[in-house]
Amino acid sequence: MKRADSDTATNLKNTGHTPGRNWLFSCTAEGVSASECIYSLIETVKANGLEPYWYLKYLF
């Protein structure tokens, strides 16, 4: 399992793989936080070489 570091976060920001404007459609701070958790989970799954669809299907 890979460890999170600031380089990974910076690379995601610089390559456009962050959700960006999608957060504008969250009506509350709780909605933004929930979206942030899901996006973070998906990026972690990708960083560990797994397929996000199947991983989320397994979890939920």
C-alpha angles and dihedrals in degrees: 000000000000122000120233116245137167092257091063092050091047092049092051091050094048096046096051096246094128120099092244112167094017087085089065088075094058107103097201140031088250089057091052090049092050092049091048091054093051094047090048091050092050093049090048090052091051092047089056093053097252130131109252096212095055093041092053091044089054092049098045 
